[in-house]
């Protein structure tokens, strides 16, 4: 169970951090030749990925009212009907 959480966490960190690293440089978000509106959208997109990654890690690692039972179906690739 913990190994599955670690693997999902690695994927989430990659999903959340790589766009920030790729977009916050002189060729994208800080490029003065880009219009302000285009830079706004690339920053908004990168920060959205970062926020979704933080949410996903929180949902994965912070225990909730169901304890670990809530993450078992997701980490094993199963979907259970309510």
FENPE-V889445 format. One record per residue. N is the residue number from 1. PSI is psi as a letter, one per 30 degrees, with the letter a starting at -180 (999 if undefined). Layout:
[[N/PSI] [N/PSI]]
This chain:
[[1/e] [2/e] [3/e] [4/e] [5/e] [6/e] [7/e] [8/e] [9/e] [10/e] [11/e] [12/e] [13/e] [14/e] [15/e] [16/e] [17/e] [18/e] [19/e] [20/e] [21/e] [22/e] [23/f] [24/i] [25/a] [26/f] [27/f] [28/c] [29/f] [30/g] [31/j] [32/f] [33/f] [34/k] [35/l] [36/e] [37/e] [38/e] [39/e] [40/e] [41/e] [42/e] [43/e] [44/e] [45/e] [46/e] [47/f] [48/e] [49/e] [50/e] [51/e] [52/e] [53/e] [54/e] [55/e] [56/e] [57/e] [58/e] [59/f] [60/e] [61/f] [62/k] [63/k] [64/a] [65/f] [66/f] [67/b] [68/f] [69/f] [70/f] [71/f] [72/e] [73/e] [74/e] [75/f] [76/g] [77/g] [78/k] [79/k] [80/k] [81/k] [82/999]]
